[in-house]
Amino acid sequence: MSVHALASAVFPGIPPAPVPGQPPIPPAPGVSRQRITIAVPWARGFKIADNQSPRPQDRFFFTFNYFDNLDKSINSRLAPTFGGMAAYRYLFGYEKTFFDGNASIGLRLPLETLTVNSRVPGGGGGTSTALGNLTLYSKVMLLENPANGNLLSGGLAVTMPTGPTAFGGAPGIAGFHDAQVQPFLGYYRSSGRFYLQGFEAIDIPTDPHDVTMQYNDIGIGYYLYRNSDPNAFVSAIAPTFETHINVPLNHVGAFRPNDPAGTPNVVDLTFGVNLLLRQRSMLTFAFVNPVTGPRPFDFETTVLFNYYFGRTRARPSSLTPPLGGM
């Protein structure tokens, strides 16, 4: 979830706001509504760095993200009676290598849930859930040093508007319903127990009214523990620290009521730990803290799971931890 937009939303149970010079419109029996402008997440593509390795891999993968108090710093100014939002995202994916492991193709599909609260008693809100937009991507190895695993890769991700316009299919919220094309470069470098990896990408929408984003993602990790015994339950433990910088190349700024795609610069710091289990799967726990204002959320918790097969499992050097990517 990389960007949010200003949108008009309708919430039941809140007395309608009067319009100067016009008589008030009586609400339907037992229901009153108010249209307020708030910042909400819309259904959009995903950063290639989300649960991703620069190396082509054979894997099934799953991601869980929880975002607490979405756009609280913006909405507390725009709509003081608005209680806040929380988002849950469950992402399912598959990646398969070819050309002797030097390239891969993959897909990922999210299930999104948005929960809206109101500070006004009986002010409505609620929870909505829907499948999001399907993303197809490809990776290819550009340079590799087989001796140490250092590499440079590139590729392309394409997100199609297969899901609803609003995140989680939330009713009463407008947004963009376009495709995004995301070319990217990935890199990985290791030195002893330390490793450095990252992605550079540009996310280009097909609708010029939507925002074009530049993603800069870099992570450093350290293998605190490694065990080559294939019967060991925990094969490796690698704490990681990541920095994610999301820069809008147009539609810059958070408080732009006349620009629904207005987006601030965001810097997130991610603290996590990777557990390699039985030389065949990777379990990752992470905590994400946005450090720039207006903060897009108070905090995020993330769980990543990767199950490796084929060439990747046969080559232990290919079992590199993923980036969290927010």
SENUTI-124287 format. One record per atom (N, C-alpha, C, O, CB): residue in one letter; x, y, z. Coordinates in steps of 0.001 Angstrom, whole numbers, plus 500000, padded with zeros to 6 digits. Glycine has a CB too. Example, Ala and Ser with C-alpha at 12.3 -4.5 7.8 and 13.67 -1.06 7.14 Angstrom:
a513190494310507800/a512300495500507800/a513200496700507800/a514236496681508465/a511308495527509046/s512850497750507080/s513670498940507140/s512900500030507870/s513409501138508039/s514084499402505725/
END
This chain:
m500874498816500000/m500000500000500000/m500908501230500000/m501427501626501044/m499013500007501253/s501092501820498846/s502106502851498717/s501553504260498655/s502266505212498975/s502911502597497512/v500317504418498258/v499771505765498103/v498354505815498636/v497666504799498734/v499805506206496631/h497937507020498978/h496582507260499451/h496059508503498742/h496838509322498255/h496538507430501012/a494750508638498685/a494158509752497946/a493120510459498778/a492529509872499685/a493540509268496647/l492895511726498468/l491774512443499042/l490515512041498295/l490488512055497064/l491995513977498983/a489481511685499027/a488247511247498377/a487061511639499228/a487171511793500445/a488258509725498132/s485931511797498576/s484691512043499298/s484076510720499692/s483929509825498860/s483706512871498450/a483717510591500948/a483135509354501442/a481834509662502160/a481680510722502767/a484114508615502376/v480899508722502083/v479598508883502732/v479537507951503934/v479781506750503813/v478426508591501737/f479210508512505096/f479103507712506303/f477707507871506876/f477240508993507070/f480176508118507339/p477019506730507157/p475673506811507720/p475703507178509185/p476691506946509881/p474943505500507536/g474601507756509644/g474442508035511059/g474964509383511496/g474738509777512640/g475109506993511836/i475657510111510628/i476189511425510975/i475240512477510433/i474880512416509258/i477633511627510413/p474820513441511246/p473882514456510764/p474425515147509533/p475617515449509471/p473589515485511854/p473577515403508554/p474053516011507318/p474543517428507557/p473971518165508360/p472954516010506267/a475603517806506858/a476150519150507000/a475287520140506231/a474902519854505097/a477612519206506506/p474968521306506818/p474163522296506100/p474959522940504990/p476172523116505107/p473646523363507053/v474283523292503917/v474904523964502783/v474398525403502749/v473191525618502642/v474593523223501439/p475299526409502839/p474856527800502855/p474001528133501640/p474348527797500507/p476055528732502913/g472867528805501896/g472002529254500814/g471056528194500315/g470271528464499406/g472820529738499688/q471097526986500874/q470197525928500424/q469464525345501620/q470036525213502702/q470974524824499667/p468191524993501426/p467468524368502528/p468028522986502800/p468484522317501873/p465966524286502220/p468006522542504048/p468525521216504368/p467685520126503715/p466475520277503542/p468568521011505881/i468344519028503355/i467670517878502752/i467328516891503852/i468232516400504528/i468556517206501655/p466057516584504054/p465715515656505130/p466254514267504841/p466158513796503708/p464203515598505328/p466825513595505851/p467351512254505641/p466238511229505531/p465092511491505896/p468290511877506764/a466590510075505031/a465645508965504983/a465330508537506417/a466144508746507316/a466217507769504149/p464149507937506636/p463779507552507998/p464832506667508651/p465190505615508121/p462445506837507990/g465322507104509809/g466282506331510583/g467702506414510089/g468588505812510697/g465873504930510604/v467965507140508999/v469310507202508448/v469643508641508071/v468841509334507446/v469446506272507223/s470827509074508458/s471320510371507990/s472732510174507483/s473461509303507957/s471273511455509122/r473106510982506525/r474418510814505910/r475101512164505759/r474469513210505616/r474296510118504542/q476445512082505800/q477244513270505572/q478373512908504627/q479042511890504806/q477790513849506904/r478579513732503638/r479706513512502739/r480872514346503251/r480799515573503318/r479344513885501255/i481943513659503609/i483135514345504100/i484311513952503230/i484311512885502616/i483412514007505590/t485310514814503178/t486514514544502417/t487584514012503352/t487962514678504317/t487002515810501684/i488069512818503068/i489111512201503873/i490131511574502934/i489880511427501738/i488519511140504853/a491280511207503482/a492290510477502729/a492065508991502948/a492011508521504084/a493732510897503153/v491936508264501861/v491673506829501941/v492637506096501005/v493114506677500031/v490186506509501574/p492929504812501297/p493730504037500343/p492873503618499158/p491690503317499317/p494346502795501024/w493468503597497971/w492713503083496839/w493388501809496329/w494542501528496652/w492607504149495709/a492655501058495539/a493165499802494996/a494208500123493940/a493882500676492890/a492016498931494400/r495459499780494210/r496564500123493334/r497541498948493287/r497406497981494036/r497272501422493815/g498519499049492399/g499530498013492298/g500432497975493519/g500267498759494454/g500356498218491058/f501378497061493499/f502259496860494635/f503698497105494229/f504077496922493072/f502096495451495204/k504486497521495194/k505902497680494951/k506518496317494661/k506168495326495302/k506593498355496151/i507427496265493706/i508084495005493393/i508867494510494596/i509118493309494704/i509008495161492180/a509260495391495503/a510050494988496671/a509223494281497739/a509795493729498679/a510715496195497277/d507891494280497626/d507050493635498632/d507276492123498621/d506918491446497657/d505559493958498383/n507872491593499694/n508143490150499813/n508829489634498556/n508330488727497890/n506834489363500065/q509972490220498243/q510624489929496974/q512133489843497166/q512708490571497976/q510273491000495925/s512764488957496422/s514220488870496346/s514667489323494967/s513974489059493985/s514716487427496641/p515813490002494864/p516316490358493525/p516641489128492676/p516714489224491451/p517563491231493651/r516838487971493320/r517183486747492615/r515922486043492115/r514972485915492888/r517994485814493525/p515862485579490862/p514745484727490429/p514678483480491307/p515707482871491597/p514898484328488930/q513475483099491732/q513315481980492657/q512091481139492293/q511128481628491702/q513194482492494099/d512162479855492665/d510998478975492606/d510351479000493986/d510966478577494965/d511394477503492177/r509119479492494075/r508527479638495403/r507018479859495311/r506495480354494313/r509185480802496155/f506348479472496386/f505015479945496719/f505202480932497868/f506041480706498741/f504033478751497105/f504436482020497884/f504652482974498970/f503342483598499435/f502345483644498714/f505619484066498529/f503393484073500671/f502232484681501328/f502715485878502138/f503777485834502758/f501483483647502244/t501923486946502126/t502237488153502887/t501007488593503671/t499895488608503144/t502723489290501950/f501214488949504924/f500157489582505719/f500654490940506184/f501751491053506731/f499745488691506938/n499845491971505967/n500150493330506429/n498980493869507236/n497823493728506838/n500463494269505231/y499282494484508364/y498276495219509128/y498750496657509249/y499873496910509686/y498036494577510544/f497886497615508856/f498196499038508913/f497287499683509961/f496063499607509855/f498015499716507508/d497875500306510956/d497109500896512048/d496927502395511817/d497881503102511491/d497805500640513399/n495686502876511991/n495363504305511880/n495846504902510562/n496694505795510544/n495977505074513045/l495300504400509469/l495650504917508149/l495355506409508041/l494259506860508371/l494892504155507064/d496343507168507576/d496181508605507289/d495568509381508452/d494814510329508234/d495317508789506058/k495885508989509675/k495337509671510847/k495739511138510881/k494916512000511190/k495797508979512123/s497000511429510566/s497477512812510657/s496777513727509664/s496624514921509923/s498977512863510427/i496345513176508521/i495625513976507527/i494156514107507910/i493602515206507903/i495756513349506126/n493533512990508241/n492088512990508480/n491692513690509770/n490557514152509888/n491579511580508507/s492604513782510750/s492287514517511966/s492116516002511681/s491455516705512446/s493374514306513012/r492706516491510584/r492528517899510181/r491313518063509266/r490568519037509368/r493796518420509468/l491126517079508359/l490045517203507388/l488675516920507993/l487696517581507648/l490288516270506232/a488602515942508892/a487308515506509440/a487500515084510894/a487735513906511160/a486705514328508599/p487404516022511843/p487657515703513248/p486742514627513812/p487128513938514756/p487517516937514070/t485525514457513256/t484612513444513780/t484885512056513211/t484253511078513612/t483186513839513484/f485835511974512273/f486147510694511660/f487010509880512613/f488016510384513114/f486859510888510300/g486637508637512871/g487297507847513897/g488576507162513480/g489398506840514338/g486378506842514379/g488778506926512203/g490003506289511763/g489758505034510951/g488633504545510848/g490851505963512939/m490843504519510373/m490781503344509512/m491925502406509847/m493000502837510265/m490828503746508026/a491686501144509662/a492727500122509717/a492588499247508483/a491478499012508006/a492632499271511030/a493705498768507969/a493679497946506760/a494429496649506997/a495435496605507705/a494285498706505566/y493911495594506383/y494531494275506416/y494705493816504976/y493793493946504159/y493673493249507245/r495884493278504670/r496113492789503322/r496734491396503392/r497751491186504055/r497021493762502527/y496102490449502695/y496605489085502593/y496974488863501134/y496118488952500254/y495545488025503095/l498235488576500879/l498703488487499500/l499204487073499224/l499996486519499987/l499821489528499226/f498729486498498120/f499095485145497722/f499856485222496402/f499437485917495477/f497832484228497593/g500991484497496321/g501795484613495114/g502529483340494739/g502650482407495532/g502777485707495277/y503015483332493501/y503735482186492933/y504782482732491973/y504527483672491222/y502756481185492202/e505979482117492012/e507061482498491102/e507754481240490607/e508001480324491391/e508078483451491800/k508074481178489313/k508718480011488711/k509879480466487846/k509743481389487042/k507707479185487875/t511042479802488019/t512223480144487237/t512276479353485935/t511610478330485778/t513486479895488052/f513079479851485016/f513401479147483779/f514760479643483315/f515379480464483993/f512301479371482676/f515244479153482156/f516609479474481687/f517640479172482769/f518496480001483079/f516707480962481268/d517545477958483345/d518490477486484355/d518534478427485569/d519594478643486158/d519891477351483741/g517388478974485929/g517298479816487107/g517703481255486896/g517777482018487860/g518119479250488164/n517969481650485660/n518415483021485387/n517271483984485103/n517504485179484921/n519361483022484222/a516055483489485061/a514882484348484847/a513691483700485541/a513715482513485869/a514592484562483310/s512662484489485757/s511461483957486393/s510260484788485995/s510382485934485565/s511613483929487922/i509087484175486151/i507831484891486019/i507016484608487278/i507149483542487879/i507054484466484717/g506182485549487673/g505405485374488893/g504110486147488845/g503901486994487977/g506208485798490094/l503252485844489783/l502000486574489927/l501673486695491410/l502129485894492226/l500846485868489156/r500880487700491746/r500424487890493127/r499045488530493127/r498739489417492331/r501424488761493929/l498229488046494049/l496852488506494142/l496540488803495609/l496731487934496460/l495860487445493555/p496063490013495923/p495779490361497309/p494303490206497671/p493417490351496829/p496216491776497574/l494071489911498926/l492746489997499533/l492827491136500538/l493636491095501464/l492302488625500218/e491973492174500356/e492104493418501125/e490877493655502000/e489743493420501583/e492315494614500181/t491127494124503218/t490051494454504151/t490290495850504712/t491392496167505160/t489961493405505298/l489252496680504686/l489311498029505245/l488252498159506336/l487081497854506112/l489101499108504137/t488671498613507514/t487770498848508638/t487713500337508928/t488747500972509138/t488224498062509894/v486497500904508939/v486280502337509148/v485512502538510440/v484521501854510696/v485517502972507952/n485976503487511263/n485322503806512533/n484898505261512557/n485431506088511818/n486252503504513718/s483918505572513429/s483443506945513607/s483444507294515084/s483141506456515934/s482028507129513006/r483791508558515384/r483746509011516779/r482341509392517209/r482075509575518397/r484676510192516978/v481437509512516234/v480061509882516537/v479265508630516873/v479298507675516097/v479416510641515352/p478539508589518014/p477729507411518335/p476768507082517194/p476048507952516703/p476943507638519637/g476768505845516791/g475911505438515671/g476365506000514356/g475584506072513407/g474501505855515918/g477649506412514276/g478153507087513082/g478537506170511957/g479147506613510983/g479311507903513432/g478201504905512058/g478404504018510920/g479818503501510837/g480416503139511850/g478054504723509648/g480348503466509649/g481612502810509417/g481367501365509058/g480364501042508421/g482520502919510638/g482274500491509459/g482115499077509169/g483339498508508491/g484371499168508370/g480900498851508309/t483206497278508054/t484317496540507452/t483904496003506093/t482791495506505924/t484774495386508371/s484804496105505126/s484554495566503794/s485797494814503323/s486925495172503663/s484176496702502791/t485569493765502535/t486658492904502059/t486441492570500587/t485316492323500151/t486748491600502906/a487540492568499827/a487447492221498401/a488816491815497886/a489842492229498425/a486887493409497570/l488822491004496839/l490064490711496134/l490545491978495428/l489744492742494889/l489867489547495117/g491864492191495437/g492433493375494818/g492912493121493399/g492442492203492727/g493567493887495649/n493841493935492956/n494324493884491582/n495413492823491415/n496298492687492260/n494853495255491158/l495336492087490329/l496310491048490019/l497565491669489401/l497480492507488503/l495698489998489065/t498740491241489900/t500016491711489373/t500782490550488766/t500919489499489393/t500851492391490475/l501282490731487549/l502185489800486891/l503556490451486797/l503662491643486512/l501656489395485482/y504610489667487036/y505948490255486963/y506937489242486386/y506694488035486371/y506415490729488362/s508050489778485916/s509139488941485410/s510459489518485911/s510603490730486075/s509118488859483843/k511417488626486149/k512763489014486560/k513772488287485674/k513532487160485243/k513009488692488070/v514893488937485410/v515960488304484652/v517301488726485248/v517495489886485611/v515876488681483142/m518215487776485342/m519547488050485858/m520350488809484807/m520489488347483675/m520265486739486257/l520881489978485184/l521707490764484267/l523191490498484482/l523949490366483521/l521417492250484437/l523605490420485750/l524989490127486106/l524979489238487338/l524118489397488204/l525805491437486360/e525923488302487435/e526020487468488629/e527455486998488816/e528145486662487853/e525064486260488535/n527892486979490068/n529166486386490447/n528871485093491187/n528508485136492363/n530018487363491324/p529014483941490535/p528653482674491181/p529448482389492452/p528986481640493313/p528848481543490215/a530635482976492577/a531481482686493735/a530897483219495035/a531021482582496081/a532857483268493526/n530256484393494973/n529730484989496209/n528239485296496151/n527668485758497139/n530478486253496518/g527597485047495006/g526160485280494899/g525763486704494604/g524571486997494517/g525510484865496136/n526730487614494444/n526389489002494120/n525743489061492738/n526138488341491821/n527652489910494174/l524736489939492606/l524010489963491337/l523344491304491090/l523158492116491996/l522970488864491308/l522996491500489841/l522160492610489398/l521079492018488514/l521373491263487587/l522994493712488635/s519817492359488799/s518698491838488015/s517802492986487569/s517920494110488058/s517886490803488832/g516924492692486653/g515962493681486172/g514679492991485779/g514619491767485661/g516530494475484986/g513653493798485579/g512396493189485194/g511272494191485067/g511489495403485039/g512020492141486178/l510069493659484991/l508884494483484782/l507709493852485519/l507504492640485458/l508569494640483264/a506942494686486217/a505696494257486853/a504542495025486227/a504644496225485975/a505741494480488398/v503450494324485980/v502258494945485403/v501067494593486292/v500769493420486514/v502021494470483920/t500399495616486793/t499218495425487624/t497974495784486819/t497881496868486245/t499304496279488917/m497021494854486788/m495791495052486015/m494630495367486948/m494566494812488045/m495470493802485163/p493712496240486546/p492594496639487417/p491522495564487486/p490395495774487039/p491978497947486926/t491874494406488051/t490931493301488150/t490047493393489388/t489015492726489459/t491675491994488156/g490438494213490368/g489667494354491591/g488761495571491553/g488669496242490525/g490588494440492779/p488090495864492662/p487214497035492720/p488017498332492761/p489224498314493001/p486298496950493939/t487346499448492528/t488021500738492559/t488513501075493955/t489640501541494117/t487094501829492059/a487688500846494960/a488050501190496332/a488801500041496990/a488535498872496707/a486798501546497148/f489736500377497867/f490475499371498611/f489502498541499440/f488682499083500182/f491548500027499513/g489603497215499305/g488699496339500037/g487261496399499564/g486379495835500211/g488748496671501475/g486999497075498441/g485631497222497958/g484780498091498850/g483559497936498877/g484993495886497820/a485405499018499593/a484664499871500531/a483632500706499785/a483978501350498795/a485628500789501316/p482368500716500231/p481327501491499548/p481470502982499833/p481992503385500873/p479938501010499975/g480999503786498896/g480972505229499100/g482311505910498943/g482440507085499288/g480445505525500436/i483319505208498430/i484658505781498271/i485061505668496811/i485056504579496237/i485698505067499193/a485409506793496220/a485842506818494828/a487353506697494758/a488045506921495751/a485370508106494127/g487863506347493600/g489306506232493413/g489617506033491945/g488770506263491083/g489880505074494247/f490850505598491664/f491268505338490289/f491142503845490003/f491269503014490901/f492725505828490046/h490896503526488755/h490746502126488353/h491536501928487069/h490973501688486001/h489232501735488156/d492859502034487197/d493741501974486040/d494797500898486259/d494907500329487345/d494405503348485780/a495569500631485216/a496679499690485300/a497960500457485614/a498049501664485388/a496827498881483980/q498954499734486140/q500266500318486394/q501348499434485794/q501260498206485823/q500499500508487907/v502369500084485251/v503530499404484683/v504748499810485504/v504993500999485706/v503723499756483157/q505520498818485981/q506597499110486919/q507907498434486490/q508138497277486842/q506204498655488330/p508768499133485738/p510114498606485467/p510984498740486711/p510811499673487495/p510768499348484269/f511927497802486893/f512719497836488118/f514098497215487897/f514320496448486960/f511985497105489249/l515011497577488794/l516325496948488926/l516450496418490354/l516001497064491300/l517487497961488589/g517056495248490505/g517309494683491815/g518782494341491962/g519465494107490965/g516443493444492045/y519279494311493188/y520696494004493410/y520852493272494734/y520057493436495659/y521557495299493397/y521915492450494798/y522236491709496013/y523752491623496117/y524438491314495143/y521584490280496008/r524266491903497320/r525710491829497558/r525934491287498960/r525271491706499909/r526394493228497381/s526873490352499087/s527165489767500385/s528647489913500702/s529491489999499810/s526747488289500422/s528939489937502012/s530307489987502499/s530341489272503841/s529920489820504859/s530823491461502622/g530843488050503833/g530824487266505054/g529393486966505466/g528614486433504676/g531563487997506175/r529044487309506706/r527688487098507200/r526750488251506863/r525539488130507048/r527716486892508689/f527281489359506376/f526456490508506028/f525963490393504581/f526636489818503726/f527247491819506226/y524778490949504327/y524297491053502956/y523538492375502799/y522964492905503750/y523386489834502586/l523560492878501580/l522872494115501213/l522055493831499972/l522554493222499025/l523879495295500973/q520793494268499965/q519958494059498783/q518956495199498650/q518682495918499611/q519223492699498861/g518421495351497456/g517450496425497270/g516855496434495873/g517219495640495005/g518093497756497553/f515919497371495688/f515247497571494407/f515145499063494129/f515007499875495043/f513841496912494403/e515216499404492855/e514897500741492355/e513820500562491295/e514000499794490350/e516176501481491771/a512697501268491446/a511572501050490531/a510815502344490308/a510848503253491138/a510624499969491077/i510129502415489169/i509217503517488864/i507866502901488512/i507779502053487624/i509765504422487687/d506823503325489203/d505473502803489015/d504674503818488204/d504365504906488691/d504781502508490388/i504342503456486961/i503730504391486013/i502285503984485757/i502050502893485239/i504528504435484681/p501306504823486101/p499901504478485848/p499516504770484407/p500137505596483738/p498978505248486800/t498485504081483942/t497986504354482592/t497060505561482576/t496779506094481503/t497256503132482038/d496581506004483720/d495752507200483828/d496630508361484294/d497182508294485392/d494554506972484811/p496779509427483495/p497655510536483895/p497164511281485124/p497924512041485724/p497798511506482759/h495899511079485517/h495400511717486724/h495878511000487989/h495779511537489092/h493883511763486694/d496394509788487817/d496948509031488929/d498410509436489119/d498996510073488245/d496818507496488680/v498996509070490254/v500341509507490587/v501378508499490085/v501172507289490167/v500476509706492102/t502489509013489570/t503648508208489205/t504607508191490385/t504966509242490917/t504346508760487921/m505025506977490799/m505836506839492001/m507225506299491683/m507395505448490809/m505141505929493000/q508212506811492412/q509552506230492398/q509773505526493730/q509568506119494789/q510650507323492147/y510192504255493682/y510408503464494887/y511893503179495051/y512551502699494129/y509604502145494835/n512408503479496227/n513806503217496553/n513817502349497814/n513468502823498896/n514621504562496760/d514210501099497680/d514135500138498775/d515497499494498972/d516077498958498028/d513056499063498500/i516008499545500192/i517318498978500487/i517277498322501862/i516701498872502801/i518426500068500426/g517889497145501980/g517918496437503245/g519287495849503508/g519980495432502580/g516869495348503268/i519677495816504773/i520924495204505186/i520601494142506228/i519806494377507138/i521923496265505745/g521217492979506093/g520955491880507014/g522246491237507490/g523318491461506928/g520067490837506355/y522121490437508534/y523285489760509119/y522855488363509544/y521882488204510281/y523870490565510337/y523595487334509071/y523297485957509456/y523846485717510867/y525023485408511054/y523909484936508430/l522968485868511835/l523342485660513226/l523632484194513505/l524443483862514369/l522243486159514148/y522955483316512756/y523090481874512966/y522876481177511631/y521973481526510871/y522076481353514042/r523729480173511353/r523555479353510151/r523904477904510482/r524870477626511193/r524440479883508976/n523102476995509954/n523298475569510185/n523046474847508866/n521945474920508321/n522351475032511321/s524052474155508352/s523935473478507055/s523330472090507167/s523139471423506151/s525290473378506402/d523022471636508383/d522412470323508569/d520992470340508006/d520161471102508499/d522404469923510073/p520683469530506992/p519331469559506391/p518245469086507353/p517064469334507109/p519300468694505139/n518618468410508438/n517634467949509415/n517356468974510508/n516450468781511319/n518102466664510041/a518119470053510538/a517893471093511545/a516614471854511229/a516378472229510080/a519095472065511614/f515789472081512244/f514531472798511999/f514805474253511624/f514224474757510663/f513616472733513243/v515677474935512363/v516068476309512050/v517420476274511360/v518433475947511978/v516117477197513335/s517434476613510074/s518661476572509288/s519445477874509359/s520667477870509210/s518339476254507854/a518756478987509584/a519436480288509656/a518533481299510348/a517307481206510286/a519827480793508238/i519166482271511010/i518477483413511609/i519189484664511131/i520398484805511316/i518456483329513183/a518448485571510518/a519058486770509940/a518223488008510264/a517235488264509576/a519214486616508412/p518587488786511293/p517927490084511510/p518186491009510335/p519205490896509654/p518418490740512819/t517246491934510101/t517369492845508968/t516867494232509330/t515993494394510182/t516601492307507763/f517432495220508673/f516963496611508786/f516820497154507380/f517737497037506566/f517950497502509642/e515659497754507089/e515372498243505745/e514909499692505775/e514291500142506740/e514317497371505076/t515214500409504712/t514712501766504496/t513964501799503171/t514483501371502140/t515875502813504507/h512730502315503212/h511895502390502011/h511495503844501792/h510863504461502649/h510630501474502138/i511868504382500641/i511606505787500305/i510691505820499095/i511071505378498011/i512935506573500024/n509483506344499280/n508482506414498214/n508314507877497806/n507901508710498613/n507112505796498675/v508632508177496565/v508681509571496099/v507697509762494947/v507867509130493904/v510125509959495652/p506672510608495092/p505799510918493952/p506531511810492955/p507154512799493340/p504494511605494430/l506456511461491686/l507099512264490641/l506157513297490054/l506590514168489298/l507620511367489538/n504877513216490388/n503888514237490040/n502815514184491129/n502882513332492015/n503268514000488586/h501843515070491076/h500776515107492087/h501367515112493504/h500921514363494374/h499824513897491912/v502358515953493720/v503088515954494986/v502331516751496042/v501914517879495782/v504499516531494794/g502149516180497227/g501539516891498341/g500330516172498885/g499576515544498142/g501155518275497923/a500146516270500214/a499070515530500875/a497777516323500993/a496698515733500952/a499515515105502240/f497852517645501138/f496653518450501374/f496295519214500106/f496502520425500016/f496865519428502558/r495751518484499121/r495397519079497846/r493989518629497481/r493830517680496714/r496420518690496737/p492956519295498018/p491574518864497763/p491209518823496289/p490334518052495896/p490622519775498474/n491864519641495458/n491558519648494030/n492355518608493244/n492201518483492029/n491824521018493461/d493204517866493948/d493998516823493295/d493832515528494078/d494535515316495066/d495506517230493202/p492918514655493657/p492672513424494412/p493861512479494453/p493882511560495273/p491504512707493830/a494858512682493583/a496040511824493599/a497185512438494389/a498292511899494383/a496493511539492185/g496940513569495078/g497992514212495849/g498627513259496846/g497928512672497672/g497443515419496569/t499938513098496781/t500654512090497560/t501916512688498177/t502678513351497473/t501013510879496678/p502162512475499474/p503378512994500098/p504556512050499897/p504375510881499554/p503149513228501586/n505763512565500113/n506942511710500213/n506847510904501508/n506447511435502544/n508260512554500171/v507208509651501451/v507118508788502622/v508428508024502786/v508955507457501829/v505921507807502499/v508945508018504013/v510102507204504362/v509685506260505481/v509230506700506537/v511324508091504789/d509843504953505244/d509521503928506228/d510797503226506664/d511672502947505844/d508507502913505657/l510901502941507964/l511995502137508500/l511424500800508950/l510436500755509684/l512719502869509681/t512044499721508511/t511547498380508798/t512575497609509616/t513757497567509274/t511219497626507491/f512106497005510699/f512946496178511558/f512361494767511549/f511188494581511872/f513028496759513023/g513173493770511179/g512621492428511060/g513633491349511346/g514809491617511590/g512059492227509700/v513149490113511311/v514011488946511472/v513524487853510528/v512324487611510405/v514019488445512953/n514478487192509861/n514195486113508931/n514615484784509536/n515714484662510078/n514908486346507592/l513739483785509444/l514030482444509936/l513960481473508764/l512890481273508188/l513039482030511070/l515098480864508405/l515112479836507371/l514831478498508046/l515565478097508949/l516482479811506599/l513776477801507617/l513302476588508261/l513552475381507356/l513045475318506236/l511805476707508606/r514337474429507855/r514615473162507168/r515110473342505733/r514833472508504871/r513373472308507160/q515823474401505480/q516395474659504152/q515349474641503043/q515650474324501892/q517466473636503846/r514102474990503411/r513061474939502367/r512043476059502467/r511293476274501514/r512343473626502429/s511983476780503574/s511010477870503695/s511581478987504558/s512439478755505410/s509681477356504294/m511094480203504325/m511544481390505046/m510345482051505705/m509348482351505048/m512271482383504097/l510452482277507020/l509413482963507783/l509995484275508286/l511056484292508911/l508889482080508971/t509295485378508011/t509794486714508333/t508760487478509139/t507577487493508801/t510153487488507053/f509221488113510212/f508390489005511014/f509013490392510967/f510229490531511100/f508254488494512490/a508186491424510778/a508735492775510647/a507781493803511244/a506569493595511310/a509016493104509170/f508362494908511671/f507632496066512181/f508058497271511364/f509252497515511193/f507895496293513712/v507087498032510855/v507362499162509971/v506930500455510653/v505810500569511152/v506636498992508609/n507841501426510665/n507579502722511299/n507804503840510279/n508940504055509858/n508491502928512551/p506741504565509867/p506936505719508979/p507508506888509767/p507042507185510867/p505602506128508300/v508520507554509208/v509219508606509956/v509043509983509338/v509590510955509860/v510691508284510047/t508302510101508247/t508046511402507638/t506577511765507819/t505725510893507994/t508430511396506135/g506297513052507774/g504931513515507928/g504399514126506633/g505166514627505810/g504847514526509058/p503071514078506461/p502116513392507329/p502272511876507250/p502402511315506162/p500692513786506960/r502258511221508404/r502464509778508454/r501298509052507775/r500140509339508078/r502619509305509916/p501586508113506860/p500509507398506171/p499781506410507083/p498646506026506801/p501068506663504971/f500430505999508171/f499816505129509171/f500669505231510428/f501815505677510370/f499702503632508664/d500108504815511571/d500877504884512818/d501986503847512832/d503126504157513179/d499960504685514028/f501658502620512456/f502662501563512341/f502085500445511489/f500885500396511218/f503094501030513746/e502969499551511076/e502566498383510297/e503262497152510851/e504442497205511201/e502897498571508791/t502542496051510932/t503146494764511254/t503018493856510038/t502004493871509340/t502476494119512509/t504061493066509794/t504137492265508579/t504609490854508904/t505504490657509726/t505076492922507557/v503999489886508252/v504455488498508295/v504616488025506850/v503695488145506042/v503447487577509096/l505799487486506537/l506071486957505199/l506381485474505316/l507036485035506262/l507251487719504514/f505900484705504340/f506242483278504295/f506559482902502861/f505791483196501945/f505082482393504856/n507699482247502673/n508117481776501355/n508436480289501436/n509222479860502280/n509346482578500839/y507824479509500554/y508098478074500466/y508799477821499140/y508238478074498074/y506778477220500585/y510043477314499211/y510870477167498023/y510810475734497483/y510614474782498238/y512319477557498337/f510982475599496170/f510981474298495529/f511912474357494325/f512476475408494023/f509542473875495110/g512071473238493644/g512814473209492391/g514262473626492522/g514944473242493473/g512151474081491403/r514739474422491555/r516134474852491518/r516528475619492769/r517648475482493261/r516385475708490297/t515608476424493281/t515948477260494433/t516256476404495656/t517238476663496351/t514804478234494747/r515439475392495932/r515712474538497087/r516994473726496880/r517713473446497839/r514524473597497346/a517278473347495629/a518473472545495352/a519757473348495504/a520834472768495640/a518399471970493953/r519657474687495485/r520834475542495621/r520697476371496893/r520020477399496876/r521010476462494375/p521322475952498000/p521177476691499267/p521557478165499157/p521009478996499881/p522025476043500334/s522491478501498258/s522891479906498101/s521752480765497536/s521802481991497626/s524118480005497184/s520732480130496957/s519601480871496388/s518537481217497430/s517609481971497138/s518969480065495270/l518665480668498645/l517640480890499673/l517914482183500420/l518120482174501634/l517589479706500661/t517915483287499701/t518169484592500310/t516901485180500880/t515835485013500289/t518775485549499296/p516977485877502028/p515775486475502622/p515150487522501709/p515857488158500928/p516112487105503968/p513831487712501795/p513158488717500975/p513239490094501606/p513590490233502778/p511705488335500756/l512910491115500816/l512677492451501342/l511210492567501781/l510324491923501218/l513033493537500277/g510978493406502801/g509601493649503234/g508858494575502294/g507701494315501961/g509589494228504625/g509497495652501858/g509009496445500747/g508011497542501016/g507509498094500037/g508437495580499823/m507661497929502247/m506667498974502436/m507313500350502468/m506618501354502621/m505886498734503717/
END
